[in-house]
Amino acid sequence: MENLDYARLQMAFTLGFHIIFACIGMVMPFFMVVSHHKWLKTRNPVYLKLTKAWLKGVAIFFVTGAVSGTALSFELGMLWPEFMKHAGPIIGMPFSLEGAAFFVEAIALGFYLYGWNKLPEKFHWFTGVIIGISGVLSGILVVAANGWMNAPSGFEYINGEFTNVDPVQAFLNPAWFSQALHMTLAAFVATSFGVAGIHAFQILRGKSVEVHKSAFKIAISFGAIAALLQPISGDISAKDVAERQPAKLAAMEAHFETEEGAPLFLGGIVDEENKEVNYKFEIPNALSFLAFGDFEAEVKGLNEFPEDEIPPVAIVHYAFQVMVGIGTLLALAGLLFFVSLKKKSWMNNKKYWWFFMLLAPLGFLALEAGWVVTEVGRQPWIIYQIMRTSDAVTPMPGMKFSFFMYVAVYILLAITVTWLMQRQIKALNTQKD
């Protein structure tokens, strides 16, 4: 493989790990402060025990997210120097603000960790709220920078030079809102169902059932609401992509021919050589409506674009199908949870807990699939319609050694985090109220 291949693999691998750590770090503080609030209102020791257990998880993922995020920031300069040479001055604002949000989060976490029985109770609780808000802001700011790569703005590109830079316009690029909304909800869905699934497993084992049922209800409430809102954000994102990146939309749907009243494909096997999709299920006119709000609207097919500007169709299509399929399943699971609040007898059935336990990893799978759609669907561009990924990669040889080193480090990091979390769950199961 060439340097470009190893650079892409390394970025994909490290981003794939970091996004999990970052999303959990963004969302878990909200579980923690809800449990803490319930403790302050009821003085039920179950909520205090749960709050302190989740606090340890928040601290672990804050540290791992910081480590993996720092590595990614170095990678941008190491792997893509030509990109950073031009993009750095333009999108420096969201990265700088993300650093500020990170430091606010770190300070608030320090107050929260060491403020028990030292700070006024309400102020102590409020520092937990700051952890959650600053974490979400960090995520939004990073996504704004990624949005700029999909919808570059805030500069003029003249004779290969980036001039008249407006960092505010670059930060508030046309893609930032739809991407930030979709990503934030995805983080809540993935983390909530993941955490709820872990607690469902502990309930099946009969370990500290009262604590785990309380934890399950808090986590799944966030996840169910986010999962039901996600289709709305998905619709906003799809319409935005249809307008700005028609080639990506065509790849998402494996839509090879331009047509009016375009059908929506469900499933199917992509044949890129013959430019067709086999064994698919079609919903007539649905793609035109979802993309443009008009059942007869024209949807551009991949045949409209030069061959060297078409992304890998099969990868994008399959990733999109996985994301949408899992998103639909989790939305239905959210509805099931809300119904079970009325039909409480369902929670006495082991099948109920098995169902939610099996859903635990799916949100993260959908999250990763969504990022595959975003990043692979933009190819061959690193800055859409401005700079190709192949032109941004480092000319330095030996990228394969860097790739294997990062793989080893991140696997070690994942093993360490898994071991630490297993210890925390075991401690929660054995701790006295």
Sine and cosine of phi, psi and omega as CSV:
sin_phi,cos_phi,sin_psi,cos_psi,sin_omega,cos_omega
0.00,0.00,0.39,-0.92,0.01,-1.00
-1.00,0.00,0.13,-0.99,0.05,-1.00
-0.81,0.59,-0.66,0.75,-0.02,-1.00
-0.86,0.51,-0.66,0.75,-0.01,-1.00
-0.90,0.43,-0.71,0.70,-0.01,-1.00
-0.93,0.38,-0.60,0.80,0.04,-1.00
-0.90,0.44,-0.68,0.73,0.04,-1.00
-0.90,0.43,-0.70,0.72,0.00,-1.00
-0.88,0.47,-0.69,0.72,-0.02,-1.00
-0.90,0.43,-0.70,0.72,0.00,-1.00
-0.90,0.43,-0.67,0.74,0.00,-1.00
-0.90,0.43,-0.69,0.72,-0.04,-1.00
-0.90,0.43,-0.76,0.65,-0.06,-1.00
-0.94,0.33,-0.61,0.79,0.05,-1.00
-0.92,0.40,-0.62,0.79,0.03,-1.00
-0.87,0.49,-0.61,0.79,0.07,-1.00
-0.96,0.30,-0.75,0.66,-0.11,-0.99
-0.88,0.48,-0.61,0.79,-0.07,-1.00
-0.89,0.46,-0.53,0.85,0.04,-1.00
-0.94,0.33,-0.76,0.65,0.02,-1.00
-0.86,0.51,-0.69,0.72,-0.07,-1.00
-0.91,0.40,-0.68,0.73,-0.02,-1.00
-0.91,0.42,-0.67,0.74,0.04,-1.00
-0.90,0.44,-0.68,0.74,0.03,-1.00
-0.89,0.45,-0.50,0.87,0.04,-1.00
-0.95,0.31,-0.65,0.76,-0.24,-0.97
-0.99,-0.10,-0.62,0.78,-0.08,-1.00
-0.84,0.54,-0.54,0.84,0.06,-1.00
-0.84,0.54,-0.50,0.87,0.01,-1.00
-0.94,0.33,-0.60,0.80,0.11,-0.99
-0.87,0.49,-0.70,0.71,-0.05,-1.00
-0.87,0.49,-0.72,0.70,-0.07,-1.00
-0.96,0.28,-0.49,0.87,0.09,-1.00
-0.92,0.40,-0.71,0.70,0.04,-1.00
-0.89,0.46,-0.66,0.75,0.02,-1.00
-0.89,0.45,-0.67,0.75,0.02,-1.00
-0.89,0.46,-0.65,0.76,0.03,-1.00
-0.90,0.43,-0.58,0.82,0.07,-1.00
-0.90,0.43,-0.70,0.72,0.00,-1.00
-0.91,0.42,-0.54,0.84,-0.03,-1.00
-0.99,0.15,-0.61,0.79,-0.15,-0.99
-0.94,-0.34,-0.36,0.93,-0.12,-0.99
0.84,0.54,0.44,0.90,0.09,-1.00
-0.97,0.23,0.87,-0.49,-0.06,-1.00
-0.87,0.49,-0.35,0.94,0.05,-1.00
-0.86,0.51,-0.67,0.74,-0.03,-1.00
-0.95,0.31,-0.54,0.84,0.07,-1.00
-0.92,0.39,-0.70,0.71,0.04,-1.00
-0.87,0.50,-0.68,0.73,-0.01,-1.00
-0.93,0.37,-0.67,0.75,0.00,-1.00
-0.86,0.50,-0.73,0.69,-0.03,-1.00
-0.94,0.35,-0.53,0.85,0.05,-1.00
-0.93,0.37,-0.71,0.70,0.02,-1.00
-0.92,0.40,-0.55,0.84,0.03,-1.00
-0.86,0.51,-0.67,0.75,0.03,-1.00
-0.90,0.44,-0.62,0.78,0.06,-1.00
-0.90,0.43,-0.67,0.74,0.04,-1.00
-0.86,0.50,-0.70,0.72,-0.01,-1.00
-0.89,0.45,-0.67,0.74,0.00,-1.00
-0.89,0.46,-0.72,0.69,-0.05,-1.00
-0.97,0.24,-0.42,0.91,0.11,-0.99
-0.90,0.44,-0.71,0.70,-0.02,-1.00
-0.92,0.39,-0.73,0.68,-0.03,-1.00
-0.92,0.40,-0.60,0.80,0.07,-1.00
-0.90,0.44,-0.62,0.79,0.04,-1.00
-0.91,0.42,-0.67,0.74,-0.02,-1.00
-0.92,0.40,-0.76,0.65,-0.04,-1.00
-0.93,0.36,-0.56,0.83,0.04,-1.00
-0.93,0.36,-0.61,0.79,0.05,-1.00
-0.89,0.45,-0.66,0.75,0.04,-1.00
-0.87,0.49,-0.65,0.76,0.01,-1.00
-0.90,0.44,-0.63,0.78,-0.01,-1.00
-0.90,0.43,-0.60,0.80,0.08,-1.00
-0.93,0.37,-0.59,0.81,-0.02,-1.00
-0.89,0.47,-0.59,0.81,-0.02,-1.00
-0.83,0.55,-0.69,0.73,0.03,-1.00
-0.98,0.22,-0.57,0.82,-0.06,-1.00
-0.96,0.27,-0.67,0.74,-0.08,-1.00
-1.00,-0.01,-0.53,0.85,-0.13,-0.99
-0.78,-0.62,0.87,0.50,-0.09,-1.00
-0.89,0.46,-0.59,0.81,-0.01,-1.00
-0.93,0.38,-0.58,0.81,0.06,-1.00
-0.90,0.44,-0.76,0.65,-0.05,-1.00
-0.93,0.38,-0.51,0.86,0.02,-1.00
-0.84,0.54,-0.67,0.74,-0.05,-1.00
-0.99,-0.10,-0.61,0.79,-0.09,-1.00
-0.99,0.16,-0.49,0.87,-0.06,-1.00
-0.78,0.63,-0.79,0.61,0.00,-1.00
-0.92,0.40,-0.35,0.94,-0.07,-1.00
-1.00,0.03,-0.71,0.70,-0.06,-1.00
-0.96,-0.28,0.36,0.93,0.06,-1.00
-0.90,0.43,-0.50,0.87,-0.06,-1.00
-0.87,0.50,-0.81,0.58,0.00,-1.00
-0.88,0.48,-0.56,0.83,0.04,-1.00
-0.93,0.38,-0.63,0.78,0.03,-1.00
-0.92,0.40,-0.69,0.73,0.02,-1.00
-0.91,0.41,-0.57,0.82,0.06,-1.00
-0.89,0.46,-0.63,0.78,0.06,-1.00
-0.88,0.47,-0.65,0.76,0.03,-1.00
-0.90,0.44,-0.69,0.73,0.02,-1.00
-0.89,0.46,-0.61,0.79,0.03,-1.00
-0.88,0.48,-0.68,0.73,-0.01,-1.00
-0.93,0.36,-0.59,0.81,0.09,-1.00
-0.89,0.47,-0.68,0.73,0.03,-1.00
-0.88,0.47,-0.67,0.74,-0.01,-1.00
-0.90,0.44,-0.67,0.74,0.01,-1.00
-0.91,0.42,-0.72,0.70,0.00,-1.00
-0.89,0.45,-0.62,0.78,0.03,-1.00
-0.90,0.44,-0.62,0.79,0.06,-1.00
-0.88,0.47,-0.71,0.70,0.06,-1.00
-0.86,0.51,-0.70,0.72,-0.09,-1.00
-0.94,0.34,-0.67,0.75,-0.02,-1.00
-0.88,0.47,-0.69,0.73,-0.14,-0.99
-0.95,-0.31,0.18,0.98,-0.05,-1.00
-1.00,-0.07,-0.03,1.00,-0.01,-1.00
-0.87,0.49,0.78,-0.62,0.02,-1.00
0.89,0.45,0.22,0.98,0.03,-1.00
-0.86,-0.50,-0.62,0.79,0.00,-1.00
-0.99,-0.15,0.40,-0.91,0.14,-0.99
-0.83,0.56,0.65,-0.76,-0.17,-0.99
-0.83,0.56,-0.70,0.71,-0.05,-1.00
-0.94,0.35,-0.62,0.78,0.04,-1.00
-0.92,0.40,-0.65,0.76,0.03,-1.00
-0.86,0.51,-0.71,0.71,0.04,-1.00
-0.88,0.47,-0.65,0.76,-0.05,-1.00
-0.90,0.43,-0.53,0.85,0.05,-1.00
-0.90,0.45,-0.51,0.86,0.09,-1.00
-0.92,0.40,-0.63,0.78,0.06,-1.00
-0.88,0.48,-0.66,0.75,0.01,-1.00
-0.89,0.46,-0.61,0.79,0.05,-1.00
-0.84,0.54,-0.74,0.67,-0.03,-1.00
-0.91,0.42,-0.73,0.69,-0.05,-1.00
-0.90,0.43,-0.71,0.70,-0.02,-1.00
-0.92,0.40,-0.55,0.84,0.06,-1.00
-0.90,0.43,-0.69,0.72,0.03,-1.00
-0.91,0.42,-0.66,0.75,0.04,-1.00
-0.88,0.48,-0.64,0.77,0.05,-1.00
-0.85,0.52,-0.71,0.70,0.01,-1.00
-0.89,0.45,-0.69,0.73,-0.01,-1.00
-0.89,0.46,-0.65,0.76,-0.03,-1.00
-0.92,0.40,-0.64,0.76,0.05,-1.00
-0.92,0.40,-0.66,0.76,0.02,-1.00
-0.91,0.42,-0.54,0.84,0.06,-1.00
-0.87,0.49,-0.63,0.77,0.06,-1.00
-0.91,0.42,-0.65,0.76,0.05,-1.00
-0.92,0.40,-0.60,0.80,0.05,-1.00
-0.86,0.51,-0.59,0.81,0.03,-1.00
-0.89,0.45,-0.57,0.82,0.03,-1.00
-0.90,0.43,-0.52,0.85,0.02,-1.00
-1.00,0.06,-0.46,0.89,-0.01,-1.00
-0.67,-0.75,0.94,0.34,-0.08,-1.00
-0.87,0.50,0.72,-0.70,-0.01,-1.00
-0.41,-0.91,0.11,-0.99,0.05,-1.00
0.99,0.13,0.39,0.92,0.04,-1.00
-0.28,-0.96,0.21,-0.98,0.16,-0.99
-0.89,-0.45,0.69,-0.72,-0.03,-1.00
-0.95,-0.30,0.97,-0.23,-0.10,-1.00
-0.81,-0.59,0.86,-0.51,0.02,-1.00
0.79,0.61,0.69,0.73,0.04,-1.00
0.98,0.22,0.13,0.99,-0.01,-1.00
-0.90,-0.45,0.61,-0.79,0.05,-1.00
-1.00,-0.04,0.92,-0.40,-0.06,-1.00
-0.79,-0.62,0.14,-0.99,0.03,-1.00
0.77,0.64,0.80,0.60,-0.08,-1.00
-0.96,0.29,0.74,-0.67,0.10,-1.00
-0.83,-0.55,1.00,-0.10,-0.09,-1.00
-0.87,0.50,-0.54,0.84,0.00,-1.00
-0.92,0.38,-0.71,0.71,0.04,-1.00
-0.90,0.44,-0.60,0.80,0.04,-1.00
-0.91,0.42,-0.66,0.75,0.02,-1.00
-0.90,0.44,-0.72,0.70,-0.02,-1.00
-1.00,-0.05,0.77,0.64,-0.03,-1.00
-0.93,0.36,0.28,-0.96,-0.07,-1.00
-0.86,0.51,-0.35,0.94,-0.07,-1.00
-0.99,-0.13,-0.20,0.98,-0.21,-0.98
-0.89,0.45,-0.67,0.74,-0.10,-1.00
-0.93,0.38,-0.77,0.64,-0.04,-1.00
-0.89,0.45,-0.65,0.76,0.01,-1.00
-0.93,0.36,-0.68,0.74,-0.03,-1.00
-0.91,0.42,-0.67,0.74,0.02,-1.00
-0.89,0.46,-0.75,0.67,-0.04,-1.00
-0.90,0.43,-0.66,0.75,-0.03,-1.00
-0.93,0.36,-0.65,0.76,-0.01,-1.00
-0.90,0.44,-0.71,0.70,0.04,-1.00
-0.90,0.44,-0.63,0.77,0.03,-1.00
-0.88,0.47,-0.63,0.78,0.03,-1.00
-0.88,0.47,-0.68,0.74,0.01,-1.00
-0.92,0.39,-0.66,0.75,0.01,-1.00
-0.89,0.46,-0.79,0.62,-0.07,-1.00
-0.88,0.47,-0.76,0.65,-0.05,-1.00
-0.92,0.38,-0.68,0.74,-0.05,-1.00
-0.89,0.45,-0.74,0.68,0.01,-1.00
-0.94,0.35,-0.54,0.84,0.06,-1.00
-0.90,0.44,-0.75,0.66,0.00,-1.00
-0.91,0.41,-0.69,0.72,0.00,-1.00
-0.87,0.48,-0.63,0.78,0.01,-1.00
-0.90,0.43,-0.61,0.79,0.05,-1.00
-0.90,0.44,-0.68,0.73,0.01,-1.00
-0.94,0.35,-0.54,0.84,0.07,-1.00
-0.89,0.45,-0.63,0.78,0.04,-1.00
-0.89,0.46,-0.67,0.75,0.02,-1.00
-0.92,0.40,-0.56,0.83,0.06,-1.00
-0.91,0.41,-0.67,0.75,0.04,-1.00
-0.88,0.47,-0.54,0.84,0.02,-1.00
-0.98,0.20,-0.20,0.98,-0.01,-1.00
0.97,0.24,0.42,0.91,-0.03,-1.00
-0.99,-0.13,0.85,-0.52,0.06,-1.00
0.67,0.74,0.84,0.54,-0.16,-0.99
-0.86,0.51,-0.66,0.75,-0.04,-1.00
-0.88,0.47,-0.70,0.71,0.01,-1.00
-0.89,0.45,-0.72,0.69,-0.08,-1.00
-0.95,0.32,-0.53,0.85,0.08,-1.00
-0.92,0.38,-0.64,0.77,0.06,-1.00
-0.89,0.45,-0.68,0.73,0.01,-1.00
-0.90,0.43,-0.68,0.73,0.00,-1.00
-0.86,0.52,-0.72,0.69,-0.06,-1.00
-0.90,0.43,-0.62,0.78,0.02,-1.00
-0.91,0.41,-0.76,0.65,-0.06,-1.00
-0.91,0.41,-0.73,0.68,-0.09,-1.00
-0.94,0.34,-0.42,0.91,0.05,-1.00
-0.89,0.45,-0.71,0.70,0.07,-1.00
-0.88,0.47,-0.72,0.70,-0.05,-1.00
-0.90,0.43,-0.66,0.75,-0.02,-1.00
-0.90,0.43,-0.70,0.72,0.02,-1.00
-0.89,0.45,-0.73,0.68,-0.01,-1.00
-0.89,0.46,-0.64,0.77,-0.02,-1.00
-0.91,0.41,-0.57,0.82,0.02,-1.00
-0.97,0.25,-0.45,0.89,0.06,-1.00
-0.99,0.11,-0.37,0.93,-0.11,-0.99
-0.87,0.50,-0.63,0.77,0.03,-1.00
-0.86,0.51,-0.52,0.85,0.04,-1.00
-0.92,0.40,-0.73,0.69,0.02,-1.00
-0.92,0.40,-0.56,0.83,0.05,-1.00
-0.89,0.45,-0.64,0.77,0.04,-1.00
-0.90,0.43,-0.67,0.74,0.05,-1.00
-0.88,0.48,-0.70,0.71,-0.01,-1.00
-0.90,0.43,-0.67,0.74,-0.03,-1.00
-0.89,0.46,-0.68,0.73,0.01,-1.00
-0.91,0.41,-0.58,0.81,0.04,-1.00
-0.92,0.39,-0.70,0.72,0.02,-1.00
-0.91,0.43,-0.64,0.77,0.00,-1.00
-0.86,0.51,-0.59,0.81,-0.03,-1.00
-0.98,0.19,-0.67,0.74,-0.16,-0.99
-0.99,-0.11,-0.57,0.82,-0.10,-1.00
-0.76,-0.66,0.93,0.36,-0.06,-1.00
-0.87,0.50,-0.49,0.87,0.03,-1.00
-0.92,0.38,-0.61,0.79,0.05,-1.00
-0.90,0.43,-0.69,0.72,0.03,-1.00
-0.86,0.51,-0.70,0.71,0.00,-1.00
-0.88,0.47,-0.61,0.79,0.03,-1.00
-0.94,0.34,-0.64,0.77,0.03,-1.00
-0.83,0.55,-0.63,0.77,-0.03,-1.00
-0.99,-0.16,0.04,1.00,-0.08,-1.00
0.77,0.64,0.75,0.66,-0.08,-1.00
-0.99,-0.16,0.97,-0.23,-0.14,-0.99
-1.00,0.05,-0.49,0.87,-0.09,-1.00
-0.91,-0.41,0.67,-0.74,0.08,-1.00
-0.94,0.35,0.73,-0.69,0.03,-1.00
-0.35,-0.94,0.43,-0.90,0.12,-0.99
-1.00,0.03,0.50,-0.86,-0.05,-1.00
0.87,0.49,0.71,0.70,-0.09,-1.00
-0.92,0.39,0.68,-0.73,0.03,-1.00
-0.99,0.17,0.36,-0.93,0.10,-0.99
-0.99,-0.10,0.76,-0.65,0.01,-1.00
-1.00,-0.08,0.75,-0.66,0.15,-0.99
-0.93,-0.36,0.84,-0.54,-0.02,-1.00
0.94,0.33,-0.48,-0.88,0.01,-1.00
0.99,-0.14,0.40,-0.92,0.04,-1.00
-0.93,-0.36,0.83,-0.55,-0.08,-1.00
-0.99,0.15,0.77,-0.64,0.11,-0.99
-0.91,-0.41,1.00,-0.06,-0.08,-1.00
-0.94,0.35,-0.49,0.87,-0.04,-1.00
-0.92,0.40,-0.70,0.72,-0.02,-1.00
-1.00,-0.10,0.02,1.00,0.06,-1.00
0.82,0.57,0.85,0.53,0.05,-1.00
-0.46,-0.89,0.26,-0.97,0.02,-1.00
-0.86,-0.51,0.87,-0.49,-0.03,-1.00
-0.99,-0.14,0.44,-0.90,0.09,-1.00
0.86,0.51,0.54,0.84,-0.01,-1.00
-1.00,-0.08,0.32,-0.95,0.14,-0.99
-0.94,-0.35,0.80,-0.60,-0.08,-1.00
-0.97,-0.25,0.66,-0.75,0.18,-0.98
-0.93,-0.37,0.95,-0.32,-0.12,-0.99
-0.84,0.55,0.70,-0.71,0.11,-0.99
0.91,0.42,-0.02,1.00,-0.13,-0.99
-0.93,0.36,-0.60,0.80,-0.01,-1.00
-0.91,0.41,-0.66,0.75,0.05,-1.00
-0.86,0.51,-0.67,0.74,-0.02,-1.00
-0.94,0.35,-0.72,0.70,-0.04,-1.00
-0.92,0.40,-0.55,0.83,-0.04,-1.00
-0.99,0.14,-0.60,0.80,-0.14,-0.99
-0.76,-0.65,0.00,1.00,0.00,-1.00
0.95,0.30,0.32,0.95,-0.03,-1.00
-0.63,-0.78,0.85,-0.53,-0.06,-1.00
-0.90,0.44,-0.35,0.94,-0.03,-1.00
-0.95,-0.31,0.15,0.99,-0.05,-1.00
-0.91,0.43,0.51,-0.86,0.03,-1.00
-0.99,0.15,0.74,-0.68,0.08,-1.00
-0.91,-0.42,0.83,-0.56,-0.01,-1.00
-0.93,0.36,0.69,-0.72,0.08,-1.00
-1.00,-0.09,0.15,-0.99,-0.01,-1.00
-0.91,0.42,-0.32,0.95,0.03,-1.00
-0.91,0.41,-0.25,0.97,-0.02,-1.00
-0.99,0.15,-0.20,0.98,-0.15,-0.99
-0.91,-0.41,0.50,-0.86,0.07,-1.00
-0.86,0.51,0.55,-0.83,-0.06,-1.00
-0.83,0.56,-0.59,0.81,-0.05,-1.00
-0.99,0.13,0.10,0.99,0.06,-1.00
-0.88,-0.48,0.21,0.98,0.01,-1.00
-0.99,-0.13,0.79,-0.61,0.02,-1.00
-0.95,0.32,0.23,-0.97,0.07,-1.00
-0.88,0.48,0.96,-0.27,-0.20,-0.98
-0.91,0.42,-0.75,0.66,-0.08,-1.00
-0.87,0.49,-0.72,0.70,-0.02,-1.00
-0.87,0.50,-0.73,0.68,-0.04,-1.00
-0.91,0.40,-0.69,0.73,-0.03,-1.00
-0.90,0.44,-0.74,0.67,-0.02,-1.00
-0.90,0.43,-0.66,0.75,0.02,-1.00
-0.89,0.46,-0.65,0.76,0.01,-1.00
-0.90,0.43,-0.67,0.75,0.02,-1.00
-0.90,0.44,-0.65,0.76,0.04,-1.00
-0.89,0.46,-0.72,0.69,-0.02,-1.00
-0.87,0.49,-0.76,0.66,-0.05,-1.00
-0.92,0.38,-0.67,0.74,-0.01,-1.00
-0.88,0.48,-0.73,0.68,0.01,-1.00
-0.93,0.38,-0.64,0.77,0.04,-1.00
-0.85,0.52,-0.66,0.75,0.03,-1.00
-0.90,0.43,-0.70,0.72,0.02,-1.00
-0.87,0.49,-0.69,0.73,-0.03,-1.00
-0.94,0.33,-0.53,0.85,0.09,-1.00
-0.90,0.43,-0.66,0.75,0.06,-1.00
-0.91,0.42,-0.61,0.79,0.06,-1.00
-0.90,0.43,-0.60,0.80,0.07,-1.00
-0.88,0.47,-0.68,0.74,0.07,-1.00
-0.88,0.47,-0.66,0.75,0.03,-1.00
-0.85,0.52,-0.67,0.74,0.01,-1.00
-0.89,0.46,-0.70,0.71,-0.03,-1.00
-0.91,0.42,-0.59,0.81,0.07,-1.00
-0.91,0.41,-0.61,0.79,-0.03,-1.00
-0.92,0.39,-0.32,0.95,0.08,-1.00
-0.92,0.38,-0.44,0.90,0.08,-1.00
-1.00,0.02,-0.67,0.74,0.00,-1.00
-0.99,-0.11,0.97,0.26,-0.13,-0.99
-0.90,0.44,-0.36,0.93,0.00,-1.00
-0.89,0.45,-0.40,0.92,0.01,-1.00
-0.87,0.49,-0.54,0.84,-0.05,-1.00
-0.96,0.28,-0.12,0.99,0.08,-1.00
-1.00,-0.05,-0.03,1.00,-0.03,-1.00
-0.99,-0.14,0.80,-0.59,-0.02,-1.00
-0.88,0.48,-0.48,0.88,0.00,-1.00
-0.88,0.47,-0.55,0.84,0.02,-1.00
-0.88,0.48,-0.74,0.67,-0.03,-1.00
-0.95,0.31,-0.56,0.83,0.07,-1.00
-0.89,0.46,-0.66,0.75,-0.02,-1.00
-0.86,0.51,-0.76,0.65,-0.04,-1.00
-0.95,0.31,-0.49,0.87,0.06,-1.00
-0.91,0.42,-0.67,0.74,-0.02,-1.00
-0.93,0.36,-0.38,0.93,0.02,-1.00
-0.98,0.21,-0.24,0.97,-0.16,-0.99
-0.76,0.65,-0.75,0.66,-0.06,-1.00
-0.99,0.10,-0.18,0.98,-0.19,-0.98
-0.93,0.37,-0.59,0.81,0.01,-1.00
-0.88,0.48,-0.64,0.77,0.02,-1.00
-0.95,0.33,-0.55,0.83,0.08,-1.00
-0.89,0.45,-0.68,0.74,0.04,-1.00
-0.91,0.42,-0.61,0.79,0.02,-1.00
-0.87,0.49,-0.74,0.68,0.01,-1.00
-0.91,0.42,-0.64,0.76,0.02,-1.00
-0.89,0.46,-0.62,0.78,0.03,-1.00
-0.89,0.46,-0.64,0.77,0.03,-1.00
-0.94,0.33,-0.51,0.86,0.10,-0.99
-0.89,0.46,-0.70,0.72,0.03,-1.00
-0.87,0.50,-0.73,0.69,-0.04,-1.00
-0.89,0.46,-0.75,0.66,-0.13,-0.99
-1.00,0.10,-0.74,0.67,-0.01,-1.00
-0.94,0.34,-0.56,0.83,0.01,-1.00
-0.92,0.39,-0.33,0.94,0.03,-1.00
-1.00,0.10,-0.29,0.96,-0.07,-1.00
-0.87,0.49,0.54,-0.84,0.24,0.97
-1.00,0.00,0.31,0.95,-0.11,-0.99
-0.99,-0.13,0.64,-0.76,0.21,-0.98
-1.00,-0.09,-0.56,0.83,0.23,-0.97
-0.87,-0.49,0.92,-0.40,-0.22,-0.98
-0.81,0.58,0.84,-0.55,0.04,-1.00
0.91,0.43,0.17,0.99,-0.02,-1.00
-0.87,-0.49,-0.81,0.59,-0.07,-1.00
-0.72,-0.69,0.76,-0.65,0.04,-1.00
-0.99,0.17,0.50,-0.86,0.01,-1.00
-0.86,0.51,-0.62,0.78,-0.02,-1.00
-0.91,0.41,-0.42,0.91,0.02,-1.00
-1.00,0.08,-0.23,0.97,-0.07,-1.00
-0.99,-0.12,-0.28,0.96,-0.13,-0.99
-0.95,0.32,0.46,-0.89,0.01,-1.00
-0.90,0.44,0.61,-0.79,0.08,-1.00
-0.99,0.13,-0.14,0.99,-0.04,-1.00
-0.93,0.38,0.69,-0.72,0.01,-1.00
-0.98,0.18,0.14,-0.99,0.12,-0.99
1.00,0.10,0.38,0.93,-0.01,-1.00
-0.91,0.42,-0.37,0.93,-0.02,-1.00
-0.91,0.42,-0.53,0.85,0.02,-1.00
-0.93,0.36,-0.63,0.77,0.07,-1.00
-0.89,0.46,-0.67,0.74,-0.01,-1.00
-0.87,0.49,-0.76,0.65,-0.04,-1.00
-0.92,0.39,-0.54,0.84,0.05,-1.00
-0.91,0.41,-0.71,0.71,0.01,-1.00
-0.91,0.42,-0.62,0.78,0.04,-1.00
-0.86,0.52,-0.72,0.69,-0.01,-1.00
-0.89,0.46,-0.70,0.72,-0.02,-1.00
-0.90,0.44,-0.70,0.71,-0.06,-1.00
-0.95,0.32,-0.56,0.83,0.08,-1.00
-0.90,0.43,-0.67,0.74,0.06,-1.00
-0.88,0.48,-0.66,0.75,0.03,-1.00
-0.89,0.45,-0.68,0.73,0.01,-1.00
-0.90,0.44,-0.67,0.75,0.02,-1.00
-0.89,0.45,-0.67,0.74,0.00,-1.00
-0.89,0.45,-0.72,0.69,-0.01,-1.00
-0.89,0.45,-0.68,0.73,0.01,-1.00
-0.87,0.49,-0.69,0.72,0.02,-1.00
-0.89,0.45,-0.70,0.72,0.01,-1.00
-0.89,0.45,-0.67,0.74,-0.01,-1.00
-0.93,0.36,-0.59,0.81,0.07,-1.00
-0.88,0.47,-0.64,0.77,0.05,-1.00
-0.88,0.47,-0.67,0.74,-0.03,-1.00
-0.91,0.40,-0.65,0.76,0.02,-1.00
-0.91,0.40,-0.66,0.75,0.03,-1.00
-0.89,0.46,-0.65,0.76,0.02,-1.00
-0.91,0.42,-0.62,0.78,0.01,-1.00
-0.90,0.43,-0.59,0.81,-0.02,-1.00
-0.96,0.29,-0.45,0.89,-0.07,-1.00
-0.98,-0.22,-0.24,0.97,-0.05,-1.00
-0.92,0.39,0.65,-0.76,0.05,-1.00
-0.98,0.20,0.56,-0.83,0.06,-1.00
-0.93,0.37,0.00,0.00,0.00,0.00
